[in-house]
């Protein structure tokens, strides 16, 4: 065998598992990564927004009373269309959940603050705007519903007591 063929085989052996791991992680909703702050907490600037929380002013739309699904998109992002469909369906299906799509090119302030590196990037926010889950790539509908189940408080026993009687 020639050296070129051997080099190609070695590259394929090394790159294939990396590609499989990358592909498997696409669209998985997981807890947000926390990064080290550049300044001690005592030296924080009061007007500077928190990295792990978004407000209605950040989103330019009201937060949902139960949760908010946020999608960062770009104009030429093919998976963004599918993600828009999934998140829109879930928001219509689950009461109290708002869906916000943000054009990453027009909101570079948020992109930089939240370290959004690719589109679609999906965030699941609690009722107070805290980022509880995030995903890069198109998430599956059951995964989004499960992530919301962790954020939205379960029905209280008193609200379900008369349902089965």
Phi and psi in radians as a Rosetta constraint file:
Dihedral C 1 N 2 CA 2 C 2 CIRCULARHARMONIC -1.437 0.35
Dihedral N 2 CA 2 C 2 N 3 CIRCULARHARMONIC 2.856 0.35
Dihedral C 2 N 3 CA 3 C 3 CIRCULARHARMONIC -1.120 0.35
Dihedral N 3 CA 3 C 3 N 4 CIRCULARHARMONIC -0.579 0.35
Dihedral C 3 N 4 CA 4 C 4 CIRCULARHARMONIC -1.127 0.35
Dihedral N 4 CA 4 C 4 N 5 CIRCULARHARMONIC -0.729 0.35
Dihedral C 4 N 5 CA 5 C 5 CIRCULARHARMONIC -1.172 0.35
Dihedral N 5 CA 5 C 5 N 6 CIRCULARHARMONIC -0.715 0.35
Dihedral C 5 N 6 CA 6 C 6 CIRCULARHARMONIC -1.108 0.35
Dihedral N 6 CA 6 C 6 N 7 CIRCULARHARMONIC -0.750 0.35
Dihedral C 6 N 7 CA 7 C 7 CIRCULARHARMONIC -1.092 0.35
Dihedral N 7 CA 7 C 7 N 8 CIRCULARHARMONIC -0.715 0.35
Dihedral C 7 N 8 CA 8 C 8 CIRCULARHARMONIC -1.082 0.35
Dihedral N 8 CA 8 C 8 N 9 CIRCULARHARMONIC -0.747 0.35
Dihedral C 8 N 9 CA 9 C 9 CIRCULARHARMONIC -1.111 0.35
Dihedral N 9 CA 9 C 9 N 10 CIRCULARHARMONIC -0.757 0.35
Dihedral C 9 N 10 CA 10 C 10 CIRCULARHARMONIC -1.096 0.35
Dihedral N 10 CA 10 C 10 N 11 CIRCULARHARMONIC -0.768 0.35
Dihedral C 10 N 11 CA 11 C 11 CIRCULARHARMONIC -1.071 0.35
Dihedral N 11 CA 11 C 11 N 12 CIRCULARHARMONIC -0.769 0.35
Dihedral C 11 N 12 CA 12 C 12 CIRCULARHARMONIC -1.097 0.35
Dihedral N 12 CA 12 C 12 N 13 CIRCULARHARMONIC -0.686 0.35
Dihedral C 12 N 13 CA 13 C 13 CIRCULARHARMONIC -1.130 0.35
Dihedral N 13 CA 13 C 13 N 14 CIRCULARHARMONIC -0.647 0.35
Dihedral C 13 N 14 CA 14 C 14 CIRCULARHARMONIC -1.381 0.35
Dihedral N 14 CA 14 C 14 N 15 CIRCULARHARMONIC -0.747 0.35
Dihedral C 14 N 15 CA 15 C 15 CIRCULARHARMONIC -1.369 0.35
Dihedral N 15 CA 15 C 15 N 16 CIRCULARHARMONIC -0.552 0.35
Dihedral C 15 N 16 CA 16 C 16 CIRCULARHARMONIC -1.025 0.35
Dihedral N 16 CA 16 C 16 N 17 CIRCULARHARMONIC -0.871 0.35
Dihedral C 16 N 17 CA 17 C 17 CIRCULARHARMONIC -1.108 0.35
Dihedral N 17 CA 17 C 17 N 18 CIRCULARHARMONIC -0.635 0.35
Dihedral C 17 N 18 CA 18 C 18 CIRCULARHARMONIC -1.103 0.35
Dihedral N 18 CA 18 C 18 N 19 CIRCULARHARMONIC -0.771 0.35
Dihedral C 18 N 19 CA 19 C 19 CIRCULARHARMONIC -1.111 0.35
Dihedral N 19 CA 19 C 19 N 20 CIRCULARHARMONIC -0.673 0.35
Dihedral C 19 N 20 CA 20 C 20 CIRCULARHARMONIC -1.157 0.35
Dihedral N 20 CA 20 C 20 N 21 CIRCULARHARMONIC -0.713 0.35
Dihedral C 20 N 21 CA 21 C 21 CIRCULARHARMONIC -1.147 0.35
Dihedral N 21 CA 21 C 21 N 22 CIRCULARHARMONIC -0.772 0.35
Dihedral C 21 N 22 CA 22 C 22 CIRCULARHARMONIC -1.059 0.35
Dihedral N 22 CA 22 C 22 N 23 CIRCULARHARMONIC -0.799 0.35
Dihedral C 22 N 23 CA 23 C 23 CIRCULARHARMONIC -1.093 0.35
Dihedral N 23 CA 23 C 23 N 24 CIRCULARHARMONIC -0.709 0.35
Dihedral C 23 N 24 CA 24 C 24 CIRCULARHARMONIC -1.134 0.35
Dihedral N 24 CA 24 C 24 N 25 CIRCULARHARMONIC -0.592 0.35
Dihedral C 24 N 25 CA 25 C 25 CIRCULARHARMONIC -1.401 0.35
Dihedral N 25 CA 25 C 25 N 26 CIRCULARHARMONIC -0.287 0.35
Dihedral C 25 N 26 CA 26 C 26 CIRCULARHARMONIC -1.100 0.35
Dihedral N 26 CA 26 C 26 N 27 CIRCULARHARMONIC 2.237 0.35
Dihedral C 26 N 27 CA 27 C 27 CIRCULARHARMONIC 1.446 0.35
Dihedral N 27 CA 27 C 27 N 28 CIRCULARHARMONIC -0.026 0.35
Dihedral C 27 N 28 CA 28 C 28 CIRCULARHARMONIC -1.387 0.35
Dihedral N 28 CA 28 C 28 N 29 CIRCULARHARMONIC 2.201 0.35
Dihedral C 28 N 29 CA 29 C 29 CIRCULARHARMONIC -1.447 0.35
Dihedral N 29 CA 29 C 29 N 30 CIRCULARHARMONIC 2.135 0.35
Dihedral C 29 N 30 CA 30 C 30 CIRCULARHARMONIC -2.425 0.35
Dihedral N 30 CA 30 C 30 N 31 CIRCULARHARMONIC 2.909 0.35
Dihedral C 30 N 31 CA 31 C 31 CIRCULARHARMONIC -1.051 0.35
Dihedral N 31 CA 31 C 31 N 32 CIRCULARHARMONIC 2.504 0.35
Dihedral C 31 N 32 CA 32 C 32 CIRCULARHARMONIC -1.139 0.35
Dihedral N 32 CA 32 C 32 N 33 CIRCULARHARMONIC 2.572 0.35
Dihedral C 32 N 33 CA 33 C 33 CIRCULARHARMONIC -1.320 0.35
Dihedral N 33 CA 33 C 33 N 34 CIRCULARHARMONIC 2.402 0.35
Dihedral C 33 N 34 CA 34 C 34 CIRCULARHARMONIC -1.752 0.35
Dihedral N 34 CA 34 C 34 N 35 CIRCULARHARMONIC 2.364 0.35
Dihedral C 34 N 35 CA 35 C 35 CIRCULARHARMONIC -1.924 0.35
Dihedral N 35 CA 35 C 35 N 36 CIRCULARHARMONIC 2.665 0.35
Dihedral C 35 N 36 CA 36 C 36 CIRCULARHARMONIC -1.145 0.35
Dihedral N 36 CA 36 C 36 N 37 CIRCULARHARMONIC 2.372 0.35
Dihedral C 36 N 37 CA 37 C 37 CIRCULARHARMONIC -1.267 0.35
Dihedral N 37 CA 37 C 37 N 38 CIRCULARHARMONIC 2.549 0.35
Dihedral C 37 N 38 CA 38 C 38 CIRCULARHARMONIC -1.392 0.35
Dihedral N 38 CA 38 C 38 N 39 CIRCULARHARMONIC -0.357 0.35
Dihedral C 38 N 39 CA 39 C 39 CIRCULARHARMONIC -2.208 0.35
Dihedral N 39 CA 39 C 39 N 40 CIRCULARHARMONIC 2.610 0.35
Dihedral C 39 N 40 CA 40 C 40 CIRCULARHARMONIC -1.051 0.35
Dihedral N 40 CA 40 C 40 N 41 CIRCULARHARMONIC 2.690 0.35
Dihedral C 40 N 41 CA 41 C 41 CIRCULARHARMONIC -1.035 0.35
Dihedral N 41 CA 41 C 41 N 42 CIRCULARHARMONIC -0.516 0.35
Dihedral C 41 N 42 CA 42 C 42 CIRCULARHARMONIC -1.245 0.35
Dihedral N 42 CA 42 C 42 N 43 CIRCULARHARMONIC -0.338 0.35
Dihedral C 42 N 43 CA 43 C 43 CIRCULARHARMONIC -1.754 0.35
Dihedral N 43 CA 43 C 43 N 44 CIRCULARHARMONIC 0.209 0.35
Dihedral C 43 N 44 CA 44 C 44 CIRCULARHARMONIC -1.146 0.35
Dihedral N 44 CA 44 C 44 N 45 CIRCULARHARMONIC 2.540 0.35
Dihedral C 44 N 45 CA 45 C 45 CIRCULARHARMONIC -1.462 0.35
Dihedral N 45 CA 45 C 45 N 46 CIRCULARHARMONIC 2.217 0.35
Dihedral C 45 N 46 CA 46 C 46 CIRCULARHARMONIC -1.040 0.35
Dihedral N 46 CA 46 C 46 N 47 CIRCULARHARMONIC -0.624 0.35
Dihedral C 46 N 47 CA 47 C 47 CIRCULARHARMONIC -1.462 0.35
Dihedral N 47 CA 47 C 47 N 48 CIRCULARHARMONIC -0.118 0.35
Dihedral C 47 N 48 CA 48 C 48 CIRCULARHARMONIC -1.361 0.35
Dihedral N 48 CA 48 C 48 N 49 CIRCULARHARMONIC 2.207 0.35
Dihedral C 48 N 49 CA 49 C 49 CIRCULARHARMONIC -1.224 0.35
Dihedral N 49 CA 49 C 49 N 50 CIRCULARHARMONIC 2.689 0.35
Dihedral C 49 N 50 CA 50 C 50 CIRCULARHARMONIC -1.280 0.35
Dihedral N 50 CA 50 C 50 N 51 CIRCULARHARMONIC 2.569 0.35
Dihedral C 50 N 51 CA 51 C 51 CIRCULARHARMONIC -1.263 0.35
Dihedral N 51 CA 51 C 51 N 52 CIRCULARHARMONIC -0.559 0.35
Dihedral C 51 N 52 CA 52 C 52 CIRCULARHARMONIC -1.672 0.35
Dihedral N 52 CA 52 C 52 N 53 CIRCULARHARMONIC 0.274 0.35
Dihedral C 52 N 53 CA 53 C 53 CIRCULARHARMONIC -2.521 0.35
Dihedral N 53 CA 53 C 53 N 54 CIRCULARHARMONIC 2.451 0.35
Dihedral C 53 N 54 CA 54 C 54 CIRCULARHARMONIC -2.095 0.35
Dihedral N 54 CA 54 C 54 N 55 CIRCULARHARMONIC 2.536 0.35
Dihedral C 54 N 55 CA 55 C 55 CIRCULARHARMONIC -1.902 0.35
Dihedral N 55 CA 55 C 55 N 56 CIRCULARHARMONIC 2.991 0.35
Dihedral C 55 N 56 CA 56 C 56 CIRCULARHARMONIC -1.057 0.35
Dihedral N 56 CA 56 C 56 N 57 CIRCULARHARMONIC -0.604 0.35
Dihedral C 56 N 57 CA 57 C 57 CIRCULARHARMONIC -1.149 0.35
Dihedral N 57 CA 57 C 57 N 58 CIRCULARHARMONIC -0.692 0.35
Dihedral C 57 N 58 CA 58 C 58 CIRCULARHARMONIC -1.059 0.35
Dihedral N 58 CA 58 C 58 N 59 CIRCULARHARMONIC -0.760 0.35
Dihedral C 58 N 59 CA 59 C 59 CIRCULARHARMONIC -1.451 0.35
Dihedral N 59 CA 59 C 59 N 60 CIRCULARHARMONIC -0.302 0.35
Dihedral C 59 N 60 CA 60 C 60 CIRCULARHARMONIC 1.024 0.35
Dihedral N 60 CA 60 C 60 N 61 CIRCULARHARMONIC 0.590 0.35
Dihedral C 60 N 61 CA 61 C 61 CIRCULARHARMONIC -2.863 0.35
Dihedral N 61 CA 61 C 61 N 62 CIRCULARHARMONIC 2.655 0.35
Dihedral C 61 N 62 CA 62 C 62 CIRCULARHARMONIC -1.163 0.35
Dihedral N 62 CA 62 C 62 N 63 CIRCULARHARMONIC 2.562 0.35
Dihedral C 62 N 63 CA 63 C 63 CIRCULARHARMONIC -1.283 0.35
Dihedral N 63 CA 63 C 63 N 64 CIRCULARHARMONIC 2.652 0.35
Dihedral C 63 N 64 CA 64 C 64 CIRCULARHARMONIC -1.248 0.35
Dihedral N 64 CA 64 C 64 N 65 CIRCULARHARMONIC 2.588 0.35
Dihedral C 64 N 65 CA 65 C 65 CIRCULARHARMONIC -1.123 0.35
Dihedral N 65 CA 65 C 65 N 66 CIRCULARHARMONIC -0.473 0.35
Dihedral C 65 N 66 CA 66 C 66 CIRCULARHARMONIC -1.810 0.35
Dihedral N 66 CA 66 C 66 N 67 CIRCULARHARMONIC -0.761 0.35
Dihedral C 66 N 67 CA 67 C 67 CIRCULARHARMONIC -2.929 0.35
Dihedral N 67 CA 67 C 67 N 68 CIRCULARHARMONIC 2.894 0.35
Dihedral C 67 N 68 CA 68 C 68 CIRCULARHARMONIC -2.379 0.35
Dihedral N 68 CA 68 C 68 N 69 CIRCULARHARMONIC 2.341 0.35
Dihedral C 68 N 69 CA 69 C 69 CIRCULARHARMONIC -1.782 0.35
Dihedral N 69 CA 69 C 69 N 70 CIRCULARHARMONIC 2.172 0.35
Dihedral C 69 N 70 CA 70 C 70 CIRCULARHARMONIC -2.043 0.35
Dihedral N 70 CA 70 C 70 N 71 CIRCULARHARMONIC 2.316 0.35
Dihedral C 70 N 71 CA 71 C 71 CIRCULARHARMONIC -2.164 0.35
Dihedral N 71 CA 71 C 71 N 72 CIRCULARHARMONIC 2.180 0.35
Dihedral C 71 N 72 CA 72 C 72 CIRCULARHARMONIC -1.619 0.35
Dihedral N 72 CA 72 C 72 N 73 CIRCULARHARMONIC 2.169 0.35
Dihedral C 72 N 73 CA 73 C 73 CIRCULARHARMONIC -2.217 0.35
Dihedral N 73 CA 73 C 73 N 74 CIRCULARHARMONIC 2.942 0.35
Dihedral C 73 N 74 CA 74 C 74 CIRCULARHARMONIC -2.428 0.35
Dihedral N 74 CA 74 C 74 N 75 CIRCULARHARMONIC 2.851 0.35
Dihedral C 74 N 75 CA 75 C 75 CIRCULARHARMONIC -1.067 0.35
Dihedral N 75 CA 75 C 75 N 76 CIRCULARHARMONIC -0.673 0.35
Dihedral C 75 N 76 CA 76 C 76 CIRCULARHARMONIC -1.844 0.35
Dihedral N 76 CA 76 C 76 N 77 CIRCULARHARMONIC 0.491 0.35
Dihedral C 76 N 77 CA 77 C 77 CIRCULARHARMONIC -1.666 0.35
Dihedral N 77 CA 77 C 77 N 78 CIRCULARHARMONIC 1.886 0.35
Dihedral C 77 N 78 CA 78 C 78 CIRCULARHARMONIC -1.163 0.35
Dihedral N 78 CA 78 C 78 N 79 CIRCULARHARMONIC -0.782 0.35
Dihedral C 78 N 79 CA 79 C 79 CIRCULARHARMONIC -1.154 0.35
Dihedral N 79 CA 79 C 79 N 80 CIRCULARHARMONIC -0.291 0.35
Dihedral C 79 N 80 CA 80 C 80 CIRCULARHARMONIC -1.117 0.35
Dihedral N 80 CA 80 C 80 N 81 CIRCULARHARMONIC -0.597 0.35
Dihedral C 80 N 81 CA 81 C 81 CIRCULARHARMONIC -1.123 0.35
Dihedral N 81 CA 81 C 81 N 82 CIRCULARHARMONIC -0.793 0.35
Dihedral C 81 N 82 CA 82 C 82 CIRCULARHARMONIC -1.138 0.35
Dihedral N 82 CA 82 C 82 N 83 CIRCULARHARMONIC -0.676 0.35
Dihedral C 82 N 83 CA 83 C 83 CIRCULARHARMONIC -1.135 0.35
Dihedral N 83 CA 83 C 83 N 84 CIRCULARHARMONIC -0.730 0.35
Dihedral C 83 N 84 CA 84 C 84 CIRCULARHARMONIC -0.993 0.35
Dihedral N 84 CA 84 C 84 N 85 CIRCULARHARMONIC -0.744 0.35
Dihedral C 84 N 85 CA 85 C 85 CIRCULARHARMONIC -1.135 0.35
Dihedral N 85 CA 85 C 85 N 86 CIRCULARHARMONIC -0.827 0.35
Dihedral C 85 N 86 CA 86 C 86 CIRCULARHARMONIC -1.069 0.35
Dihedral N 86 CA 86 C 86 N 87 CIRCULARHARMONIC -0.891 0.35
Dihedral C 86 N 87 CA 87 C 87 CIRCULARHARMONIC -1.184 0.35
Dihedral N 87 CA 87 C 87 N 88 CIRCULARHARMONIC -0.666 0.35
Dihedral C 87 N 88 CA 88 C 88 CIRCULARHARMONIC -1.104 0.35
Dihedral N 88 CA 88 C 88 N 89 CIRCULARHARMONIC -0.753 0.35
Dihedral C 88 N 89 CA 89 C 89 CIRCULARHARMONIC -1.059 0.35
Dihedral N 89 CA 89 C 89 N 90 CIRCULARHARMONIC -0.799 0.35
Dihedral C 89 N 90 CA 90 C 90 CIRCULARHARMONIC -1.138 0.35
Dihedral N 90 CA 90 C 90 N 91 CIRCULARHARMONIC -0.734 0.35
Dihedral C 90 N 91 CA 91 C 91 CIRCULARHARMONIC -1.112 0.35
Dihedral N 91 CA 91 C 91 N 92 CIRCULARHARMONIC -0.623 0.35
Dihedral C 91 N 92 CA 92 C 92 CIRCULARHARMONIC -1.277 0.35
Dihedral N 92 CA 92 C 92 N 93 CIRCULARHARMONIC -0.500 0.35
Dihedral C 92 N 93 CA 93 C 93 CIRCULARHARMONIC -1.428 0.35
Dihedral N 93 CA 93 C 93 N 94 CIRCULARHARMONIC -0.587 0.35
Dihedral C 93 N 94 CA 94 C 94 CIRCULARHARMONIC -1.823 0.35
Dihedral N 94 CA 94 C 94 N 95 CIRCULARHARMONIC 2.033 0.35
Dihedral C 94 N 95 CA 95 C 95 CIRCULARHARMONIC -1.077 0.35
Dihedral N 95 CA 95 C 95 N 96 CIRCULARHARMONIC 2.458 0.35
Dihedral C 95 N 96 CA 96 C 96 CIRCULARHARMONIC 1.453 0.35
Dihedral N 96 CA 96 C 96 N 97 CIRCULARHARMONIC 0.139 0.35
Dihedral C 96 N 97 CA 97 C 97 CIRCULARHARMONIC -1.879 0.35
Dihedral N 97 CA 97 C 97 N 98 CIRCULARHARMONIC 2.211 0.35
Dihedral C 97 N 98 CA 98 C 98 CIRCULARHARMONIC -1.753 0.35
Dihedral N 98 CA 98 C 98 N 99 CIRCULARHARMONIC 2.670 0.35
Dihedral C 98 N 99 CA 99 C 99 CIRCULARHARMONIC -2.164 0.35
Dihedral N 99 CA 99 C 99 N 100 CIRCULARHARMONIC 2.237 0.35
Dihedral C 99 N 100 CA 100 C 100 CIRCULARHARMONIC -2.226 0.35
Dihedral N 100 CA 100 C 100 N 101 CIRCULARHARMONIC 2.205 0.35
Dihedral C 100 N 101 CA 101 C 101 CIRCULARHARMONIC -1.868 0.35
Dihedral N 101 CA 101 C 101 N 102 CIRCULARHARMONIC 2.286 0.35
Dihedral C 101 N 102 CA 102 C 102 CIRCULARHARMONIC -2.060 0.35
Dihedral N 102 CA 102 C 102 N 103 CIRCULARHARMONIC 2.241 0.35
Dihedral C 102 N 103 CA 103 C 103 CIRCULARHARMONIC -1.351 0.35
Dihedral N 103 CA 103 C 103 N 104 CIRCULARHARMONIC 1.957 0.35
Dihedral C 103 N 104 CA 104 C 104 CIRCULARHARMONIC -1.062 0.35
Dihedral N 104 CA 104 C 104 N 105 CIRCULARHARMONIC -0.574 0.35
Dihedral C 104 N 105 CA 105 C 105 CIRCULARHARMONIC -1.203 0.35
Dihedral N 105 CA 105 C 105 N 106 CIRCULARHARMONIC -0.512 0.35
Dihedral C 105 N 106 CA 106 C 106 CIRCULARHARMONIC -1.615 0.35
Dihedral N 106 CA 106 C 106 N 107 CIRCULARHARMONIC -0.200 0.35
Dihedral C 106 N 107 CA 107 C 107 CIRCULARHARMONIC -2.185 0.35
Dihedral N 107 CA 107 C 107 N 108 CIRCULARHARMONIC 0.974 0.35
Dihedral C 107 N 108 CA 108 C 108 CIRCULARHARMONIC -1.083 0.35
Dihedral N 108 CA 108 C 108 N 109 CIRCULARHARMONIC -0.436 0.35
Dihedral C 108 N 109 CA 109 C 109 CIRCULARHARMONIC -1.054 0.35
Dihedral N 109 CA 109 C 109 N 110 CIRCULARHARMONIC -0.826 0.35
Dihedral C 109 N 110 CA 110 C 110 CIRCULARHARMONIC -1.241 0.35
Dihedral N 110 CA 110 C 110 N 111 CIRCULARHARMONIC -0.675 0.35
Dihedral C 110 N 111 CA 111 C 111 CIRCULARHARMONIC -1.016 0.35
Dihedral N 111 CA 111 C 111 N 112 CIRCULARHARMONIC -0.798 0.35
Dihedral C 111 N 112 CA 112 C 112 CIRCULARHARMONIC -1.207 0.35
Dihedral N 112 CA 112 C 112 N 113 CIRCULARHARMONIC -0.776 0.35
Dihedral C 112 N 113 CA 113 C 113 CIRCULARHARMONIC -1.076 0.35
Dihedral N 113 CA 113 C 113 N 114 CIRCULARHARMONIC -0.680 0.35
Dihedral C 113 N 114 CA 114 C 114 CIRCULARHARMONIC -1.688 0.35
Dihedral N 114 CA 114 C 114 N 115 CIRCULARHARMONIC 0.020 0.35
Dihedral C 114 N 115 CA 115 C 115 CIRCULARHARMONIC 1.022 0.35
Dihedral N 115 CA 115 C 115 N 116 CIRCULARHARMONIC 0.791 0.35
Dihedral C 115 N 116 CA 116 C 116 CIRCULARHARMONIC -1.344 0.35
Dihedral N 116 CA 116 C 116 N 117 CIRCULARHARMONIC 2.046 0.35
Dihedral C 116 N 117 CA 117 C 117 CIRCULARHARMONIC -1.819 0.35
Dihedral N 117 CA 117 C 117 N 118 CIRCULARHARMONIC -0.318 0.35
Dihedral C 117 N 118 CA 118 C 118 CIRCULARHARMONIC -2.684 0.35
Dihedral N 118 CA 118 C 118 N 119 CIRCULARHARMONIC 2.862 0.35
Dihedral C 118 N 119 CA 119 C 119 CIRCULARHARMONIC -2.080 0.35
Dihedral N 119 CA 119 C 119 N 120 CIRCULARHARMONIC 2.541 0.35
Dihedral C 119 N 120 CA 120 C 120 CIRCULARHARMONIC -1.384 0.35
Dihedral N 120 CA 120 C 120 N 121 CIRCULARHARMONIC 2.507 0.35
Dihedral C 120 N 121 CA 121 C 121 CIRCULARHARMONIC -2.056 0.35
Dihedral N 121 CA 121 C 121 N 122 CIRCULARHARMONIC 2.281 0.35
Dihedral C 121 N 122 CA 122 C 122 CIRCULARHARMONIC -2.021 0.35
Dihedral N 122 CA 122 C 122 N 123 CIRCULARHARMONIC 2.366 0.35
Dihedral C 122 N 123 CA 123 C 123 CIRCULARHARMONIC -2.131 0.35
Dihedral N 123 CA 123 C 123 N 124 CIRCULARHARMONIC 2.444 0.35
Dihedral C 123 N 124 CA 124 C 124 CIRCULARHARMONIC -1.911 0.35
Dihedral N 124 CA 124 C 124 N 125 CIRCULARHARMONIC 2.098 0.35
Dihedral C 124 N 125 CA 125 C 125 CIRCULARHARMONIC -1.872 0.35
Dihedral N 125 CA 125 C 125 N 126 CIRCULARHARMONIC 2.489 0.35
Dihedral C 125 N 126 CA 126 C 126 CIRCULARHARMONIC -1.301 0.35
Dihedral N 126 CA 126 C 126 N 127 CIRCULARHARMONIC 3.107 0.35
Dihedral C 126 N 127 CA 127 C 127 CIRCULARHARMONIC -1.076 0.35
Dihedral N 127 CA 127 C 127 N 128 CIRCULARHARMONIC -0.426 0.35
Dihedral C 127 N 128 CA 128 C 128 CIRCULARHARMONIC -1.623 0.35
Dihedral N 128 CA 128 C 128 N 129 CIRCULARHARMONIC 0.055 0.35
Dihedral C 128 N 129 CA 129 C 129 CIRCULARHARMONIC 1.603 0.35
Dihedral N 129 CA 129 C 129 N 130 CIRCULARHARMONIC 0.029 0.35
Dihedral C 129 N 130 CA 130 C 130 CIRCULARHARMONIC -1.226 0.35
Dihedral N 130 CA 130 C 130 N 131 CIRCULARHARMONIC 2.315 0.35
Dihedral C 130 N 131 CA 131 C 131 CIRCULARHARMONIC -1.332 0.35
Dihedral N 131 CA 131 C 131 N 132 CIRCULARHARMONIC 2.016 0.35
Dihedral C 131 N 132 CA 132 C 132 CIRCULARHARMONIC -1.782 0.35
Dihedral N 132 CA 132 C 132 N 133 CIRCULARHARMONIC -0.522 0.35
Dihedral C 132 N 133 CA 133 C 133 CIRCULARHARMONIC -2.512 0.35
Dihedral N 133 CA 133 C 133 N 134 CIRCULARHARMONIC 2.679 0.35
Dihedral C 133 N 134 CA 134 C 134 CIRCULARHARMONIC -2.578 0.35
Dihedral N 134 CA 134 C 134 N 135 CIRCULARHARMONIC 2.691 0.35
Dihedral C 134 N 135 CA 135 C 135 CIRCULARHARMONIC -2.571 0.35
Dihedral N 135 CA 135 C 135 N 136 CIRCULARHARMONIC 2.553 0.35
Dihedral C 135 N 136 CA 136 C 136 CIRCULARHARMONIC -1.920 0.35
Dihedral N 136 CA 136 C 136 N 137 CIRCULARHARMONIC 2.206 0.35
Dihedral C 136 N 137 CA 137 C 137 CIRCULARHARMONIC 1.772 0.35
Dihedral N 137 CA 137 C 137 N 138 CIRCULARHARMONIC 3.086 0.35
Dihedral C 137 N 138 CA 138 C 138 CIRCULARHARMONIC -1.424 0.35
Dihedral N 138 CA 138 C 138 N 139 CIRCULARHARMONIC 2.043 0.35
Dihedral C 138 N 139 CA 139 C 139 CIRCULARHARMONIC -1.393 0.35
Dihedral N 139 CA 139 C 139 N 140 CIRCULARHARMONIC 2.761 0.35
Dihedral C 139 N 140 CA 140 C 140 CIRCULARHARMONIC -1.463 0.35
Dihedral N 140 CA 140 C 140 N 141 CIRCULARHARMONIC 2.589 0.35
Dihedral C 140 N 141 CA 141 C 141 CIRCULARHARMONIC -0.991 0.35
Dihedral N 141 CA 141 C 141 N 142 CIRCULARHARMONIC -0.799 0.35
Dihedral C 141 N 142 CA 142 C 142 CIRCULARHARMONIC -1.063 0.35
Dihedral N 142 CA 142 C 142 N 143 CIRCULARHARMONIC -0.574 0.35
Dihedral C 142 N 143 CA 143 C 143 CIRCULARHARMONIC -1.204 0.35
Dihedral N 143 CA 143 C 143 N 144 CIRCULARHARMONIC -0.667 0.35
Dihedral C 143 N 144 CA 144 C 144 CIRCULARHARMONIC -1.152 0.35
Dihedral N 144 CA 144 C 144 N 145 CIRCULARHARMONIC -0.754 0.35
Dihedral C 144 N 145 CA 145 C 145 CIRCULARHARMONIC -1.100 0.35
Dihedral N 145 CA 145 C 145 N 146 CIRCULARHARMONIC -0.721 0.35
Dihedral C 145 N 146 CA 146 C 146 CIRCULARHARMONIC -1.118 0.35
Dihedral N 146 CA 146 C 146 N 147 CIRCULARHARMONIC -0.708 0.35
Dihedral C 146 N 147 CA 147 C 147 CIRCULARHARMONIC -1.114 0.35
Dihedral N 147 CA 147 C 147 N 148 CIRCULARHARMONIC -0.678 0.35
Dihedral C 147 N 148 CA 148 C 148 CIRCULARHARMONIC -1.162 0.35
Dihedral N 148 CA 148 C 148 N 149 CIRCULARHARMONIC -0.603 0.35
Dihedral C 148 N 149 CA 149 C 149 CIRCULARHARMONIC -1.073 0.35
Dihedral N 149 CA 149 C 149 N 150 CIRCULARHARMONIC -0.483 0.35
Dihedral C 149 N 150 CA 150 C 150 CIRCULARHARMONIC -1.385 0.35
Dihedral N 150 CA 150 C 150 N 151 CIRCULARHARMONIC -0.404 0.35
Dihedral C 150 N 151 CA 151 C 151 CIRCULARHARMONIC -1.624 0.35
Dihedral N 151 CA 151 C 151 N 152 CIRCULARHARMONIC -0.762 0.35
Dihedral C 151 N 152 CA 152 C 152 CIRCULARHARMONIC -1.421 0.35
Dihedral N 152 CA 152 C 152 N 153 CIRCULARHARMONIC 2.204 0.35
Dihedral C 152 N 153 CA 153 C 153 CIRCULARHARMONIC -1.094 0.35
Dihedral N 153 CA 153 C 153 N 154 CIRCULARHARMONIC 2.483 0.35
Dihedral C 153 N 154 CA 154 C 154 CIRCULARHARMONIC -1.139 0.35
Dihedral N 154 CA 154 C 154 N 155 CIRCULARHARMONIC 2.727 0.35
Dihedral C 154 N 155 CA 155 C 155 CIRCULARHARMONIC -1.056 0.35
Dihedral N 155 CA 155 C 155 N 156 CIRCULARHARMONIC 2.430 0.35
Dihedral C 155 N 156 CA 156 C 156 CIRCULARHARMONIC -1.288 0.35
Dihedral N 156 CA 156 C 156 N 157 CIRCULARHARMONIC 2.616 0.35
Dihedral C 156 N 157 CA 157 C 157 CIRCULARHARMONIC -0.997 0.35
Dihedral N 157 CA 157 C 157 N 158 CIRCULARHARMONIC -0.601 0.35
Dihedral C 157 N 158 CA 158 C 158 CIRCULARHARMONIC -1.175 0.35
Dihedral N 158 CA 158 C 158 N 159 CIRCULARHARMONIC -0.491 0.35
Dihedral C 158 N 159 CA 159 C 159 CIRCULARHARMONIC -1.414 0.35
Dihedral N 159 CA 159 C 159 N 160 CIRCULARHARMONIC -0.301 0.35
Dihedral C 159 N 160 CA 160 C 160 CIRCULARHARMONIC -1.904 0.35
Dihedral N 160 CA 160 C 160 N 161 CIRCULARHARMONIC -0.019 0.35
Dihedral C 160 N 161 CA 161 C 161 CIRCULARHARMONIC -1.077 0.35
Dihedral N 161 CA 161 C 161 N 162 CIRCULARHARMONIC -0.733 0.35
Dihedral C 161 N 162 CA 162 C 162 CIRCULARHARMONIC -1.485 0.35
Dihedral N 162 CA 162 C 162 N 163 CIRCULARHARMONIC -0.084 0.35
Dihedral C 162 N 163 CA 163 C 163 CIRCULARHARMONIC -1.192 0.35
Dihedral N 163 CA 163 C 163 N 164 CIRCULARHARMONIC -0.674 0.35
Dihedral C 163 N 164 CA 164 C 164 CIRCULARHARMONIC -1.743 0.35
Dihedral N 164 CA 164 C 164 N 165 CIRCULARHARMONIC 0.034 0.35
